[in-house]
Amino acid sequence: MANDNAFKVEMLVMYKECMHNHAASTRGFLLDGCGLFEAPSGTTTGSREAMLCAACGCHRNFHQRVQVEIPQHYQSSPDRHQHHHHNQPGPHRTKVKSESCKPNVP
C-alpha cells in the first residue's frame, strides 16, 4: 500500500453544437441550430439508432465533441468517510518549535 489517498481522473465526454453544414452542396453555409446532441429515448447505448440526434437527426459525429477531466478523490481504506489528512500540515503549513522563534540575545 504505497498511498492511501490518491486522485482518480474520470473523463466526461459531451457532444455540443451540431456543425453539419446543410448547404454544403450549394457551396453555402447553413447550420440547423441544434445546440446539444440528444440520444433518442429507448435506444441502446452504442447502437446505430443511438448515434442519431433526436433533435436534429444528424449523426453524433457532426456534433462538437467536448472532453472534460473530472478529478475524484478516493481513499483505498474501507472507511472512506474518515479524512485524517485534515489535521496534518501540508506543504504550505509547517509547525515551528517555539524555541526557534525566540530572538538570540547574548
C-alpha positions in Angstrom: 0.0 0.0 0.0 2.1 2.9 -1.3 -0.5 5.7 -1.0 -3.8 5.6 0.9 -5.1 8.8 -0.7 -5.0 9.3 -4.4 -6.7 11.1 -7.2 -8.6 9.4 -9.9 -9.4 11.3 -13.1 -12.6 10.5 -14.9 -13.3 11.8 -18.4 -16.7 13.1 -19.3 -17.5 13.3 -23.0 -20.3 15.6 -24.2 -21.4 16.4 -27.7 -22.4 20.0 -28.1 -23.4 22.1 -31.1 -24.2 20.4 -34.4 -21.7 21.5 -37.1 -23.4 19.8 -40.0 -23.4 22.3 -43.0 -26.8 21.6 -44.7 -26.0 23.9 -47.6 -22.6 22.4 -48.5 -23.9 21.0 -51.8 -24.7 24.6 -52.9 -21.4 26.0 -51.6 -23.3 27.8 -48.9 -23.1 27.6 -45.1 -26.2 26.8 -43.1 -26.3 25.2 -39.6 -29.5 23.8 -38.2 -29.0 25.5 -34.7 -29.0 22.3 -32.7 -27.2 23.1 -29.5 -26.7 19.7 -27.9 -26.7 16.1 -29.0 -29.7 14.3 -27.6 -29.8 10.5 -27.9 -33.2 9.1 -28.8 -35.0 7.7 -25.8 -35.4 3.9 -25.7 -32.2 3.2 -27.7 -29.3 1.0 -26.6 -26.0 2.9 -26.0 -23.7 2.3 -28.9 -26.5 1.1 -31.3 -26.9 2.6 -34.7 -30.1 4.4 -33.7 -28.4 6.0 -30.7 -25.9 7.7 -32.9 -28.6 9.9 -34.5 -29.6 13.1 -32.7 -33.2 13.2 -31.6 -33.3 17.0 -32.0 -31.8 17.5 -35.5 -31.5 14.0 -36.9 -27.7 14.3 -37.7 -25.1 11.7 -36.8 -23.3 12.3 -33.5 -20.0 12.9 -35.4 -21.4 16.2 -36.7 -21.7 17.5 -33.1 -18.7 19.2 -31.5 -17.1 16.8 -29.0 -16.1 18.3 -25.7 -14.0 16.3 -23.2 -13.7 17.3 -19.6 -11.5 15.9 -16.9 -13.2 15.3 -13.5 -10.7 14.7 -10.7 -12.2 12.5 -8.0 -10.5 12.0 -4.6 -10.8 8.5 -3.2 -9.3 6.5 -0.3 -8.3 2.9 -0.6 -9.2 2.2 3.0 -12.5 0.5 3.8 -13.8 3.6 5.8 -13.9 6.3 3.1 -15.7 8.8 5.3 -12.7 9.5 7.7 -10.3 12.1 6.4 -7.3 12.0 8.6 -5.3 14.3 6.4 -7.2 17.5 7.5 -5.1 17.9 10.7 -1.8 17.2 9.2 0.4 20.0 8.0 0.6 20.2 4.2 3.4 21.7 2.1 2.1 25.2 2.7 2.0 24.8 6.5 4.8 23.8 8.8 5.0 23.6 12.6 7.7 25.6 14.2 9.1 25.0 17.7 8.6 27.9 20.0 12.3 28.0 20.9 13.4 28.7 17.4 11.2 31.9 17.3 12.9 33.5 20.3 15.5 36.1 19.5 19.1 35.2 20.0 20.1 37.5 22.9 23.7 37.3 24.3 
